[in-house]
Structures are given as structure tokens and as C-alpha cells.
Amino acid sequence: MEKLPERKDIKKELTWNLEDIYKSDEAWEKDFKKIQNLAKSFPKYEGKLCESAKTLLSFYSELTKFNVIAEKLFTYVMLRCSEDNSASKYTEMRGRANFALMNISASVSFAQNEIIKAGEKKIKAFIEEEPKLKDYDFDFKELFRQKKHVLSQKEERLLALSAAHANTGDDVFTMFNNADLKFGTIKNAAGKKVELTKGNYSSFIESKNRDVRKNAFKEMYAAYKAYINTIAACYAGNVKAEYFYASVRKYGSSIEASLDSDKIPVSVYDNLIQTVHDNMDKLTEYLKHRKKAMGLKELHMYDLYVPIVEVPTKKYTYEEAQKLVLAAVAPLGKDYCKVIERAFKERWIDVCENKGKTSGAFSCGVYGVHPYILLNWQGTINDVFTLAHELGHTMHSYYSNQKQPYAKSNYKIFVAEVASTVNENLLLDYFLKNTKNKKERTYILNHYLEEFRATVYRQVMFAEFEKKAHAVVGAGGALTAESLSDMYYELNKEFFAAAVKVDEDIKYEWARIPHFYNSFYVYKYATGFSAAVALAKGILSGDKKKIKAYRDFLAAGGSDYPIEELKAAGVDLSTPKPVQDALDVFYDNVKTLEAETK
């Protein structure tokens, strides 16, 4: 059996250059001491913060300096841990950084109350007097917008202290789901008994052997069913905690409180769900095509993940992938491509898998340095799409950090998946226009449709489940294992029953979804994907105004509310149109796949 290489055996040019953040661990330690000293200066502002524009600017200047260094500290050790999780030195450093930052955050909690007490008129006058305070004007604007939901300093402190306990449901579920829960054994395609785990479940559910995927499906949900009352108690506790915080902050509901952090109207959430329900026939036609392509008399829930076209065996070198991605994103301009070329040449990317390395892929920005990308390159066509995806995140972070002051550089999660999915759409278009191999072409089409199904239809079903569950608690009701499972089962029937035999086991799927403990998060995948489809279409049209508007969006960072940033880029998610247009694109591709696989 081939073993993974040690970290030290990976070629230097295929590793990221973290020396761009810190030349050495000793340099990190110096900055760690520096932020501890910086933190000592914050208490002197308490009770005096808004005495003058000069004092307010001094506080925010010191806070920004602190935050920029803290971001570098945390990112450096996080990336060091990611390249080899067995490196205990960096795990210890990360622990120290987390603890220090948590304690220091509490020392500046007085600021929002003092600014609110000073009043919007006074703060605006301060900005006129000290123009450098404009870097923070959006923070002030947001603070005053939400002031009716900010409590007294004592009450805010109590809420902050209660936060750790409010996460108990999530903490218990996480530990149970990742450490204690066992899934038994199944027979693999070779007839050998193997342990079923969360890690290998995906490979079994995608198996061409129907018995393998059926048994994996049944064993997986049998495990969750056995503990369904415990898991329901964890989730119900989480939902009740969300309702408590929404209530004390004077919101009408948990969903309103959650969406208000991004200034997203609840109508956006409702429009998304309704528009998807109005287009359920498109999903049904795709699933009927799946059943036909697989030669099945009846399509079951465990048949939804196996590829319906042959997976290409072609392998891509990392160098070939670089060229493909650069060609695909060329419509975004030469300077856009030059930044990506820098990412390749200047070692912003950690490419190869090695022993102890974090699995999957991610991108993260570092203000004042540049973004970094982690990959685990295997050379598949999916890896090419992953490279394009992570470079989308990287370019969003790069331009936001270049164009915005630190206080406005971080974009919201609501728009976080837009740039990455735009890049994937551009790569899809490039492949379809330039791939002559029919098997590759049909695989790419199916890959896109599966991404769409998982990111729009599936996440919207999750979002609707969350809305229903939280509404029960908001109305004074109780969530039980039975009510949650029945609620989830009925939703699955609404989405799939027209083309699929909805196996009863699926009613327990909600119990394995960790995202539900981060309330009202999953809908952002669907809105982000829908926005990206529209933006990619505009870019590929060659319309220079649309391309510029998208480039301006990448540079906007957190300088405005996310729905307004997208509106400026040409996508108005306050209406159902972008979601409807995306669903129409999905259907067009279903028809294309049907035509090409006759």
C-alpha cells in the first residue's frame, strides 16, 4: 500500500510560503507579545471614548493595529497546523492565540454602548472633524442601525458570559457525532466486511454496486435512529437558545435576528423557498433522467449520488490545471489573470497531500500579506474545479484587502461563495466549449447538475426544515424526535416523491447535519450559487460594464451590506428573479444532458 509522503518530502515549490507572514516562529512570538501589550491600552478609553474625535480615532487606530496583527498570528498558526496536524508545537501556539484573543475581546466590549450613548449626530460630527474616522463609518452606521437590539453594558456582559453555555447542544452533538457514534460494518463491492464511517460513507453511497450503497444508507441511518432522542434534545436545545437570544434582543423571531446581522429581509429567505417549490418540476425531470440513465425501475434515495455517466480516468497535472483555469477566467481581464499567476509563482498554494495534512481545500486571506490556498491534489477533473473554486475565494479576498481599509475588508458569509462559484461557472463554460471528448463533456454536465442539486435544491430543503423547526419553538411548541423526523420526511417527499421512492430511513437524515447548529446559514449557499450563475452569464457575454461591475464587487469587501453589493454588481436578490434565472439554467443543462446521452 502506497503511503502518504511526510511533509518534509514535499517539493518546496509545491508548498505555500508562510514566511510571507512570519519569517520565523520567533517573529510570531514577538508579535504575540506585542498584542498583549497593545491590549493593555484599551481600558484607558473606557468612559472617555467619545470625549473627542481625537480620542475615538486613537482608540480605533489602536484596535485596528491590534486586529491586523491578531489576524496574522492566528492565520499563521492555523496554516501551520493545517499543513501537518501532528505538529504539536503549532497546536499549542494556536491554543495560546485563541485564549488571548478571547480575553482581549471582552476588554473592548464597552465601546458599542459608549458610541450609541454619544449618538449618531455626534459621531457624524467627529467624522467631519477627523476624516480618518471614515474608515470606520460603516461600522458606526451598522451599530446605530441595530442600536434597538443592543442592551445595557451589564446585560451585554451577561449575554456574553452565557454564550459558552448556549453552545452546549452543538458541543454535545459535535462530540457525539465525531467521537462516540459508530456505524457498524457492511460488505464492500468485493464482498469484504469493512467498518462504515462518516469518512468512507460518501464512497459507498457513490458505489456502482447497488447493494453496497443500499446497505451503507440503511446502516448509516440506523445508527442515528438508535440515538434519535438524544440528538433531538441537542438540536432542540440549540433552537431554544437561538429563540432566547432573539427574544431578549427584541427581535420578532429567530430567523429575523439571524438575517438582520447581514441586513437581509426575511422575504429573501421566503422568496428562495417559494421559487424553488415553483420549479420542482425541473428537479423531477432531472431525477427521471437519472433513473432512466441508471436503468432502474425505481429510483431510491440511496441511488441519488452514484455518477450516472462514466467518471473520466484522465488525470491532470497541476501545471495543466493552472493553464485551464487561466484560460477559463481570461474574460475577467489580464490583471485578474496576473494576480492568479502570482499565486502560482509566489507559492500562495499548498498543493500536495501529505501525512497529517488537513483534508479537503480552503482559501483564507491575510490582510497586508496575500491569501493562501490549501489543496490535496489528486489530478482529477474535480480537482481542477476545486482549484478554480478556491482561486475565486482568493481573488475576492485579494481585491477586498487591496482596495479597502482593514475595517471594511472582510466580506460577509452571504456573498462568500459567489466569487468561487463564478470561477467554477467560467471553467464549466470553457470545458464545454473546448472539450471534444463526449464522455468528458457529459461527465462535466452531470458534475454541474449535481453541484446545482446539492447547492440549491438540497440546501433550500434544509433551509425550509430550519424555518419550520424554529417556528415551532417561536410559537411556544416543543421539538421532539418524532416531530423533527416527520417534518423532515414530509419535506423529502415534497422534493423527491414525484421521481423517487422516498425511503423511510431518510427521515433521520436531519440528525447528521452539523450545519443546523449554525442556524439559518445553509440558505446562503443557494443564494450565492444563484447570484454566481447570473454574474458568470454577464461576464461571458463580454459586456464590459458587467465585467467592471463584478470586479467592483470583488473589491467591495465589507464596505456595504451584502445584498446592496450584489445589487450594484447587477444581481438583485431582493426579488426572486436571480434564483428563477439560475433554475432556468439548470433546466437548460438537464435538456442538454438528455440530448447528449440518448
C-alpha positions in Angstrom: 0.0 0.0 0.0 1.4 3.4 -1.0 2.0 5.6 2.0 1.4 9.3 2.1 4.7 11.3 2.0 6.0 13.1 5.0 5.7 16.9 5.0 9.5 17.3 4.6 9.4 15.2 1.4 7.1 17.5 -0.5 8.9 19.7 -3.1 9.3 23.2 -1.9 7.7 24.8 -5.0 4.5 22.8 -4.2 4.2 24.2 -0.7 2.9 27.6 0.4 5.4 30.2 1.6 4.3 31.1 5.1 7.4 33.2 5.5 5.5 36.0 3.8 3.5 36.2 7.1 6.4 35.5 9.5 10.0 34.8 8.7 10.2 32.5 11.7 8.3 31.3 14.8 10.4 33.7 16.8 8.9 36.6 14.8 5.4 35.2 15.6 6.3 35.2 19.3 7.4 38.8 19.1 4.0 39.8 17.7 2.2 37.7 20.2 3.9 39.8 23.0 3.1 42.9 21.1 -0.7 42.4 21.0 -0.7 41.6 24.7 1.0 45.0 25.3 -1.4 46.7 22.9 -4.4 45.2 24.8 -3.3 46.9 28.0 -4.0 50.3 26.4 -7.8 49.7 25.8 -9.1 50.1 29.4 -7.9 53.7 29.5 -10.6 54.6 26.9 -13.5 53.2 29.0 -15.8 56.0 30.0 -13.9 58.5 27.8 -14.2 57.0 24.3 -16.4 59.7 22.9 -15.0 62.7 24.7 -13.5 63.9 21.4 -12.9 62.9 17.7 -9.2 62.5 18.5 -9.9 60.1 21.3 -12.2 58.0 19.2 -9.8 57.9 16.3 -6.9 56.9 18.7 -9.0 54.0 20.1 -9.9 52.7 16.6 -6.4 53.1 15.3 -5.0 51.0 18.2 -7.8 48.5 17.8 -7.1 48.1 14.0 -3.4 47.7 14.7 -4.2 45.0 17.2 -6.7 43.3 14.8 -4.3 43.2 11.9 -1.5 41.6 14.0 -4.0 39.2 15.6 -5.2 38.1 12.2 -1.7 37.4 11.1 -0.9 35.5 14.4 -4.0 33.3 14.1 -3.7 32.6 10.4 -0.1 31.7 10.6 -0.6 29.0 13.3 -3.8 27.8 11.6 -2.0 27.3 8.4 1.0 25.6 10.1 -1.4 23.2 11.8 -3.2 22.6 8.5 0.0 21.5 6.7 0.6 18.9 9.4 -1.9 18.5 12.2 0.6 16.3 14.2 2.8 19.3 14.8 2.0 19.8 18.5 4.1 23.0 18.7 1.6 24.8 16.4 -1.4 23.3 18.1 -0.1 24.8 21.4 0.6 28.2 19.8 -2.9 28.2 18.3 -4.4 27.5 21.7 -2.5 30.4 23.3 -3.6 32.7 20.5 -7.3 31.7 20.8 -7.3 32.1 24.6 -5.5 35.5 24.4 -7.9 36.9 21.7 -11.0 35.7 23.5 -10.0 37.5 26.7 -8.9 40.7 24.9 -12.2 40.9 23.0 -14.0 41.3 26.4 -11.8 44.3 27.2 -13.3 46.4 24.4 -16.9 45.4 24.9 -17.7 48.8 26.4 -17.2 50.6 23.0 -20.5 49.9 21.4 -22.5 51.2 24.4 -20.5 54.4 24.6 -20.8 55.1 20.9 -24.6 54.5 21.0 -24.9 56.7 24.1 -23.0 59.5 22.3 -25.5 59.4 19.4 -25.3 59.4 15.7 -25.2 63.2 15.3 -22.1 63.5 17.5 -20.3 60.6 15.7 -21.0 62.2 12.3 -19.5 65.4 13.5 -16.4 63.5 14.7 -16.0 62.0 11.2 -16.2 65.5 9.7 -13.6 66.7 12.2 -11.3 63.6 11.7 -11.6 62.3 8.1 -9.6 59.2 9.1 -12.6 58.0 11.0 -14.3 57.4 7.6 -12.6 54.1 7.6 -15.0 53.1 10.3 -18.1 54.9 9.2 -19.8 51.6 8.1 -19.2 50.1 11.5 -20.8 53.2 13.1 -23.7 53.1 10.6 -24.4 49.4 11.4 -24.1 50.0 15.2 -26.7 52.7 15.1 -29.0 50.7 12.8 -29.0 47.9 15.3 -29.0 50.0 18.5 -32.5 49.0 19.5 -31.2 45.4 19.8 -28.2 46.4 21.9 -28.7 46.0 25.6 -27.1 47.8 28.5 -23.4 47.2 29.2 -24.3 44.9 32.2 -26.8 42.9 30.2 -24.4 42.6 27.2 -21.8 41.2 29.6 -24.3 38.7 31.0 -25.2 37.6 27.4 -21.5 37.3 26.5 -20.9 35.1 29.6 -23.9 32.9 28.7 -22.7 32.3 25.1 -20.5 29.4 26.0 -23.4 27.6 27.8 -25.7 28.3 24.9 -23.5 26.2 22.6 -23.9 23.1 24.8 -26.3 21.4 22.3 -23.8 21.9 19.5 -20.9 20.8 21.6 -22.6 17.6 22.7 -23.7 16.8 19.2 -20.2 17.5 17.8 -18.5 15.3 20.3 -21.1 12.5 19.9 -21.1 12.7 16.1 -17.4 12.8 15.7 -16.0 10.7 18.5 -18.7 8.4 20.0 -21.1 7.4 17.3 -20.3 4.1 15.5 -21.9 2.8 12.3 -21.2 -0.9 12.3 -19.9 -2.8 9.3 -21.0 -3.5 5.7 -19.7 -5.6 2.9 -17.9 -3.7 0.2 -18.1 -4.3 -3.6 -15.5 -7.2 -3.2 -17.7 -8.8 -0.5 -15.3 -8.0 2.3 -16.6 -6.7 5.6 -15.5 -3.2 6.4 -16.3 -0.6 9.1 -18.7 2.1 7.9 -17.5 5.6 8.9 -18.6 9.1 8.1 -15.4 9.4 6.1 -16.0 6.4 3.8 -19.8 6.8 3.6 -19.5 9.0 0.5 -17.5 6.5 -1.4 -20.1 3.7 -0.5 -23.1 5.8 -1.4 -21.5 6.5 -4.8 -20.7 2.8 -5.4 -21.9 1.3 -8.7 -22.9 -1.8 -6.6 -26.4 -1.1 -5.6 -26.3 -3.5 -2.6 -23.3 -1.6 -1.2 -24.9 1.8 -1.4 -28.2 0.5 -0.1 -26.6 -1.2 2.9 -24.4 1.8 3.7 -27.5 4.0 3.6 -29.5 1.8 5.9 -26.7 1.2 8.4 -25.9 5.0 8.5 -29.4 6.0 9.4 -30.0 3.0 11.7 -27.1 4.4 13.8 -28.8 7.9 14.0 -32.2 6.4 14.6 -30.8 4.5 17.6 -29.9 7.8 19.3 -32.5 10.0 17.8 -34.0 11.2 21.1 -30.6 12.3 22.3 -29.8 14.1 19.1 -33.3 15.7 19.1 -32.6 17.1 22.6 -29.3 18.6 21.4 -30.9 20.2 18.5 -34.0 21.4 20.4 -31.6 23.0 23.0 -29.9 24.8 20.2 -33.1 26.1 18.7 -34.4 27.3 22.1 -31.1 29.1 22.8 -31.5 31.0 19.4 -35.0 31.9 20.4 -33.9 33.2 23.8 -31.2 35.5 22.3 -33.6 36.7 19.6 -36.3 37.5 22.2 -34.0 39.4 24.6 -32.7 41.4 21.8 -36.3 42.4 20.8 -36.5 40.5 17.5 -39.8 39.0 16.3 -38.3 35.6 15.6 -35.0 33.7 15.4 -34.9 33.9 11.7 -35.3 37.7 11.8 -32.5 38.0 14.3 -30.1 35.8 12.3 -30.8 37.5 8.9 -30.6 41.0 10.4 -26.9 40.6 11.1 -26.5 40.9 7.3 -29.5 43.2 6.9 -31.2 40.6 4.8 -35.1 40.8 4.8 -36.8 37.6 5.7 -38.6 37.9 2.4 -35.4 36.9 0.6 -35.4 33.6 2.5 -39.1 33.1 1.8 -38.7 34.0 -1.9 -35.9 31.5 -2.2 -38.0 28.7 -0.8 -41.1 29.6 -2.8 -39.2 29.9 -6.1 -37.6 26.5 -5.7 -41.0 25.0 -4.9 -42.4 26.6 -8.0 -39.7 24.9 -10.1 -39.8 21.4 -8.6 -40.7 20.0 -12.0 -37.2 20.8 -13.2 -35.7 18.7 -10.4 -38.2 15.9 -11.1 -37.2 15.8 -14.8 -33.5 15.6 -13.9 -34.2 12.7 -11.4 -36.3 10.9 -14.0 -33.4 11.2 -16.4 -31.2 9.8 -13.7 -33.5 6.8 -13.2 -33.5 6.1 -17.0 -29.7 6.5 -17.3 -29.2 4.1 -14.5 -31.6 1.6 -16.0 -33.7 1.4 -12.8 -37.4 0.6 -12.5 -37.5 2.5 -9.2 -35.1 5.2 -8.0 -34.4 5.2 -4.3 -32.8 7.8 -2.0 -29.6 5.7 -2.0 -29.4 6.0 -5.8 -29.0 9.8 -5.9 -25.2 10.1 -5.6 -23.7 7.5 -7.9 -22.4 9.1 -11.1 -24.8 8.5 -13.9 -22.0 8.8 -16.5 -18.7 7.2 -16.6 -16.1 9.1 -14.5 -13.2 10.2 -16.7 -10.0 8.4 -16.0 -7.9 11.2 -17.4 -5.5 12.8 -14.9 -4.4 16.4 -15.0 -1.1 17.6 -13.9 -1.1 20.7 -11.6 0.6 22.6 -14.4 -2.2 21.6 -16.9 -4.8 22.7 -14.4 -3.2 26.1 -14.0 -3.4 26.7 -17.7 -7.0 25.5 -17.9 -8.1 27.8 -15.1 -6.2 30.8 -16.5 -7.9 30.3 -19.9 -11.3 30.0 -18.3 -11.1 33.2 -16.3 -9.5 35.2 -19.1 -12.8 37.2 -19.7 -12.1 38.8 -16.3 -9.1 40.7 -17.7 -5.3 40.5 -17.9 -4.7 42.0 -14.5 -7.0 39.4 -12.9 -5.0 36.6 -14.5 -1.7 38.2 -13.5 -2.7 38.0 -9.8 -3.5 34.3 -10.3 -0.2 33.8 -12.0 1.4 35.4 -8.9 -0.5 32.9 -6.7 1.2 30.1 -8.7 4.7 31.6 -8.9 4.9 33.1 -5.4 3.7 29.9 -3.6 0.4 31.1 -2.3 -0.8 27.5 -2.7 -0.1 24.3 -0.8 -0.7 21.7 -3.4 0.0 18.1 -2.4 -1.4 15.7 0.1 1.0 14.7 2.9 0.8 12.8 6.2 -1.1 14.8 8.8 -2.3 17.5 6.4 -5.9 18.8 6.7 -8.2 17.2 4.2 -10.2 19.0 1.5 -9.5 22.5 0.3 -9.9 26.1 1.6 -8.7 29.6 1.0 -8.1 32.3 3.6 -7.0 35.9 3.3 -4.3 37.7 5.4 -4.6 41.4 5.4 -1.4 43.2 4.5 0.1 40.0 3.0 -1.9 37.9 0.5 -4.4 35.0 0.5 -3.4 31.3 0.8 -5.0 28.1 -0.6 -4.8 24.6 0.7 -5.3 21.7 -1.8 -4.9 18.0 -1.7 -4.1 17.5 -5.4 -5.0 14.1 -7.0 -5.2 15.2 -10.6 -8.9 14.5 -11.2 -11.2 16.8 -13.1 -12.9 17.6 -9.8 -9.5 18.9 -8.5 -9.4 21.3 -11.5 -12.8 22.7 -10.5 -11.6 22.9 -6.9 -8.6 24.9 -7.9 -10.8 27.3 -9.8 -13.2 27.5 -6.9 -10.6 28.3 -4.3 -8.9 30.9 -6.6 -12.3 32.6 -6.7 -12.2 33.0 -2.9 -8.6 34.1 -3.1 -9.3 36.8 -5.7 -12.3 38.1 -3.6 -10.0 38.4 -0.6 -7.1 39.8 -2.6 -9.1 42.7 -4.2 -11.1 43.4 -1.0 -7.8 43.7 1.0 -6.1 45.8 -1.6 -9.0 48.3 -2.0 -10.5 48.5 1.4 -9.1 49.7 4.8 -9.0 46.8 7.3 -12.3 47.8 9.0 -14.1 47.3 5.6 -12.1 44.4 4.2 -14.0 41.4 5.4 -16.9 40.4 3.2 -19.9 38.7 4.7 -20.7 35.0 4.5 -23.8 35.8 2.4 -21.5 36.7 -0.5 -18.6 34.4 0.4 -19.4 31.6 -2.2 -20.2 34.0 -5.1 -16.7 34.5 -6.5 -15.7 30.9 -6.1 -18.8 29.7 -7.9 -18.4 32.3 -10.7 -15.0 30.8 -11.4 -16.5 27.3 -11.5 -19.1 28.5 -14.0 -16.4 30.1 -16.1 -14.4 26.8 -16.1 -17.6 24.8 -16.9 -18.2 27.0 -19.9 -14.6 26.7 -21.1 -14.7 22.9 -20.8 -18.0 22.6 -22.6 -16.7 24.8 -25.5 -13.3 23.2 -25.8 -13.8 19.5 -24.8 -14.2 17.2 -27.8 -14.3 14.0 -25.7 -18.0 13.2 -25.4 -17.6 11.2 -22.1 -15.7 14.1 -20.5 -18.3 16.5 -21.7 -21.3 14.6 -20.3 -19.4 14.0 -17.1 -18.8 17.8 -16.7 -22.5 18.5 -17.4 -23.6 15.9 -14.8 -21.0 17.3 -12.4 -22.6 20.8 -12.8 -26.1 19.4 -12.3 -25.1 17.5 -9.2 -23.5 20.7 -7.8 -26.6 22.6 -8.5 -28.9 20.0 -7.0 -26.8 19.8 -3.9 -26.2 23.6 -3.5 -29.7 24.9 -4.5 -32.4 22.3 -4.1 -30.9 20.3 -1.2 -29.8 23.4 0.8 -33.2 25.0 0.3 -34.8 21.9 1.7 -32.5 22.2 4.7 -33.4 25.9 5.0 -37.1 25.1 5.0 -36.6 22.5 7.7 -34.8 25.0 9.8 -37.6 27.6 9.3 -40.2 25.1 10.3 -38.3 23.8 13.4 -37.6 27.3 14.7 -41.2 28.4 14.1 -42.4 25.6 16.4 -40.3 26.9 19.3 -41.2 30.5 18.4 -44.9 29.6 18.8 -44.3 28.0 22.2 -44.2 24.4 20.9 -41.8 21.6 21.6 -39.4 19.8 19.3 -39.3 16.0 19.7 -37.5 13.3 17.9 -40.8 12.2 16.3 -41.9 15.7 15.2 -38.5 16.6 13.7 -38.2 13.3 11.9 -41.8 13.5 10.5 -41.2 17.2 9.4 -38.0 16.2 7.6 -39.6 13.2 6.0 -42.5 15.2 4.6 -40.1 17.7 3.1 -38.2 14.9 1.4 -41.5 13.7 -0.1 -42.3 17.2 -1.4 -38.9 17.4 -3.1 -38.4 13.9 -4.4 -41.6 11.8 -4.4 -42.5 12.7 -8.0 -39.5 10.7 -9.2 -38.0 8.8 -6.3 -39.1 6.2 -3.8 -38.6 8.2 -0.6 -37.2 5.5 1.8 -38.4 6.0 5.4 -34.8 5.8 6.6 -34.2 9.3 5.2 -36.4 10.8 7.9 -33.4 10.6 10.2 -31.0 12.5 7.9 -31.6 15.8 9.7 -29.9 14.2 12.7 -26.5 14.1 11.0 -26.4 17.7 9.5 -24.0 19.8 11.6 -24.9 23.0 9.7 -28.3 23.0 11.5 -26.4 24.1 14.7 -25.3 27.2 12.8 -28.9 28.5 12.3 -30.1 29.9 9.0 -26.7 29.5 7.4 -27.4 27.0 4.6 -29.7 29.2 2.6 -26.6 31.3 1.7 -25.2 28.5 -0.4 -28.3 28.6 -2.6 -28.5 32.4 -2.9 -24.7 32.6 -3.5 -24.9 29.9 -6.2 -27.8 31.7 -7.9 -26.0 35.0 -7.9 -22.9 33.4 -9.4 -24.8 31.9 -12.3 -26.2 35.4 -13.2 -22.8 37.1 -12.8 -21.0 34.4 -14.9 -23.5 34.8 -17.6 -22.9 38.6 -17.7 -19.1 38.1 -17.8 -19.3 35.5 -20.6 -21.4 37.9 -22.6 -18.3 40.2 -22.9 -20.3 43.2 -21.7 -17.5 45.4 -20.3 -19.9 47.2 -17.9 -21.0 43.9 -16.4 -17.4 42.7 -16.0 -16.4 46.0 -14.4 -19.4 45.8 -12.0 -18.3 42.3 -11.0 -14.7 43.4 -10.5 -16.0 46.3 -8.3 -18.0 43.7 -6.3 -14.8 41.8 -5.6 -13.2 44.9 -4.3 -16.1 46.0 -2.1 -15.2 43.8 0.8 -17.4 44.7 3.7 -18.0 48.3 2.8 -21.7 47.8 2.3 -24.5 45.4 3.1 -24.1 42.2 1.0 -27.4 42.5 -0.8 -26.5 46.0 -1.9 -23.1 44.9 -3.1 -24.7 42.2 -5.3 -27.3 44.7 -6.5 -24.5 47.0 -7.6 -23.0 44.1 -9.5 -26.3 43.5 -11.3 -28.0 40.8 -9.2 -31.0 41.8 -7.1 -31.7 39.0 -4.6 -34.5 41.0 -3.0 -36.5 39.7 -5.9 -37.0 36.0 -7.0 -35.5 36.7 -10.5 -31.9 35.6 -9.9 -33.0 32.3 -8.4 -35.5 31.8 -11.2 -32.9 32.5 -13.8 -30.5 30.1 -12.2 -33.1 27.4 -12.1 -33.8 28.0 -15.8 -30.1 27.5 -16.5 -30.3 24.2 -14.5 -33.2 23.1 -16.7 -31.4 24.0 -19.9 -28.4 21.9 -18.9 -30.8 19.0 -18.0 -32.1 19.1 -21.5 -28.6 19.3 -22.9 -27.6 16.2 -20.9 -30.6 14.3 -22.0 -29.8 15.1 -25.7 -26.2 14.1 -25.3 -26.9 10.8 -23.5 -29.6 9.4 -25.8 
